[in-house]
Amino acid sequence: PSSEVRNSPVKWADWIDRLLPRYGAHWRRAGIYDVILLSKQSINRDENLLAAALCFWNSASNTFDFRVGPMAPTLLDMAQIFGFRPHGRPVDAVGDYHRRKNQEKLAKPFTISPASINQNCSFSNYLKKFSAEKDKDQQHMLFLLYWLNRFIFPNRSSAVLLEYRHLAEALHNHTDVGLGPTVLAHLFKNLYSATLENPLNLSAPGAFWMIQIWLQVYFPELRFPDVVLPEDQVLAQPLMAAEVPKRSIEEYLMFFRHCTKRSAAQWQVVIRRTYPWF
């Protein structure tokens, strides 16, 4: 994804920087801090790598059936590579996050009218309209709604949709929403949509940048050898802005076809890490 909306006078990165002092600690507890900061960067998308990998996707098992064996992103991968919380309150489409055993009440409801959002749903108009919202709680929920629509659950409309309004509300009010399982489920859905057509649809909506990063984590041959993976940050951080090798689709296809083994360190690159906190 691009970190900025083309020709927009309001910058997404600036909005993050303005909210960071107030909500940074909240984002950390909620398991979205790292992936919000990742959205400030533009990834060097490797179209040939994605095209080759998608040829091996099996929607019956939700796995890439590579020669080395079936592989797929896991909840632990989503946590260690991107920082998503792997457990907690399940994402609830109807917004009943406050209906717990202790009947806790929702602290701050989302009060911005759906009509106002729909009238300004394009990314550029949304940034211009809502990044200056005076109510800090409402502005934070509007911020989270934009982030979810643009970077985590991209849609065909390339606009801010109301579908994730309840989720933005929950992420503002709680720090134990298990976002990892929902993001992973959407990735599986997106991979199915992209591989359902013939030829493959690389323009299908979805956070395919996550798939690229995931592949580069487990297959260091697919990234430049000088990329260092520090222990004190999510694995995606150094890979987001890294240059990608200039390889053809054929070269990537042959790699996945003939790569027959991984070392113990390569298989355990995620399991061995201690960051993030969970």
N, C-alpha and C positions, 0 to 999 in steps of 0.2 A: 504493500500500500504506500501511497505517497503521504507524507506527513502533513502536507498543506493542501488546501483547496485552491485550485487554480483561479487566479485573478481575484481572490478574496482579500479585502482590506484587513480582515481580522485573522490572526494566525493561531492555529490550534496549539502550537508549542507555547505561545505566550499565555494562553488560557491555563495550560497546565502549570506554568511557572507562577501564575497569580494564586492558584488554589493550593499549591504544594505546601506552603508554610502552615496553612490552616488545616489541611486534610491529609497531609503526608503520613502522619502516624496512624490515622484511621485506615488509609489505604494499605499500610503494612499489615495491620491486624486482619484486614479483610482478605489478604492474599491477592491484591490487584495492583500494588505499588509498582512492582517491576514491569508488568506488562503495560501499565499506563505510560511509564517513562519510555518503554520501547516504541510507543506510538509516535514519539517525537522524531524518530528516525525514518528514513526511507530505506527500504531493503533493495539491494541489487538483485533483482529477480532473475533466476536462472530458468528461463522458459524451457530450454532443452532438457534440463534435469527433471523438471516436473513432468514434461511430456513422456519421457522415457519411463519414469517411475510409475506413472498412471497406467502404462501398458501392463503392469504386473498386479494391478489392484483387483482383488477378488471380493465382490460385494456379498457373496454367499457367506464368507467367513470373516469379512471386514479385516482382511490382511493383504499385505503386499507379498505375493508368492515369489520371492526372489530365489535364486539358486542356493543361497546360504540357508534358506528356510523361511517359513512364514513369519512376517514381522508386522507390527502395527504400533502406533502410538498408544501408550498406556496412561493411566491416571498419574502414576509416578513421573512419567515423562512430562506431562502437562505441568506438574508441580515444579520439577527441577529445571526444566528448560525455560519455562515462561513465568513461573511463580504463582500459578492458579492454585487456590485452596482445593485439595483433593477430597475433602469431606466437610460435613456440616449440614446446615439446613438445605433441603433439596429446593431447587429452583421451581417456583410455583407460578404457573401461567395465569392464575386468577388472583394472585396477590395475597393469599391467606397466610402471609409470613408471621403475622402476629397471633394467630390462633394456635398457641402452644399450650402445654399442660397448665402452665401458670397463668394463661390468658393475659399475657402481657399486651399492652396497648401499643399501637403504632405511634412512634414519637412524632414524626413529621410526615404527614401525607403529601403526596404530589398534588399540588393545587393548580398548576398551570393548565389551562383548558386545552382539551384535545384539538379544538378548532384552531386555536392559536398556533399549535405545533404543526398541524396539517397545512396551514397557510404559509408557513415558513419552513417547510420540510427539506428543501434543497440544502445541501451542506453549507454553501456560502451564505444563504439567507439565514439559516439557523444560527451560525456563528455570529453574524452581525446582530441578530435580534436578541439572542438569549445570553451571550457571554457578558452582557452588561446588566443582567438581572440584579436588582437591588437586594432582594431577599436572598441571603447567603445560602440557606438550606435549599431553596428552590433552584438557585443557580447551580449548586452542586449536583442535584438530581438531573437537571438539564444537561450538565456536563457529562455525567455518567451515561445518559441516554444517547448522546452523540457518540461517545466513545464505543459503546456497545454496537451501535448501528454501523459505524464506519470501519472499525478495526477488528471486532471480534465476531460479529454475525453479519457480514456484508450481504446486501440484498440486491436483487435485479434493478430496483428503482434507483439505486445509488442516492438514497435520501434517508432522512431520519423518520422511521416508522414508529407508531405507538405500541407495537407488539411488545417491546421490552420496557415499557414504562413501569410496570410493577417491579421488575428486576432492578431498575435504577433506584426506585424507592427503597427496596430492601437493602441494596448495597450501601445506601446512605444511612439507613437506620440501624443496621446490624453489621457485625464483623465476623459472622460465622456462616455466611452463605456459601455452600459448596459449589462454586462456579465451575470447577474443573470437570466434573462429569458431564455437565451440559455442553461445555465447549467441545469436549471430545466427541459427544454424540453428534453435534453439528458437523464436525470434521468428517465423520463417517458418512453422514447424509450428503455433504458436499462432494465427497469422493465418489459416491454412488451416482450423483447427478452428472458429474463431469465425465464419468466412464460409461454412462448409459447410452450415449450417442456414438455414432460412427461417422466421421472420425471423432476422436476425443475432443471434448469441449473445454478448452483452456480458458474460455471466457465465462464459464459458469461461476455464479457467485459463491464466495466462500473464502475463508482465511487460509488460502493455500501457501501463504508465506510461512505459516507454521509447519507445514509439511516439508518445505524446503529446508528450514532450520533443523527439523527433526532428522532428516536424512543426513545432513552435514554433521550432526552430532555423532551418529552411529557409524558413519562412513567417512573417516577423516580424509580418505583419498578424494572426496568430492569437494574439498575446500583447499585453499592454499596452505602449505605446511607451516607458515609463520604465524597462523592464528593461534593465540594462547587462550586457554579456557581457565580463567581465575577461579579460585575456590570461594570467593566472597561475593559472587553475583550469579544471577541466573545464566545458564549456558547460552541463551539466545543473545545476550548483550554483545559479546565480541563478534558474533556472527552476523548481526543485522547489517552493519555497515561494511563488512569485509568484501573485498573484490571476489568475484567468482571466476573459476577457470573457464577459458573459452573452449568448450568442448562441444562436439556435435551430438545430435540425438543418437546417432549410430554408436558413437563412443560410449555414451552412457548405457545404451541398451546392451552392448557387449560386456560392460562392467558388471551389470546386474545379472547377466546370463552366466558369467564365468566366475564370479566371486563365490568361492565355496566355503570360506571359513572366516571367522573373526577371532581375534585374540581374547583372552579373559578380560584384559583391561578395556578392550573395545566393547565387549558385551556389557560390562559393568560400569561404564562411564557415568551412568545416572545413579545407579544403586550406591556407589561409593561416596557420593557427595553428601555434605552436611548442610548446604545452603539451598533453599531458604530454611527457615526455622522448623517447618513441619517435615 
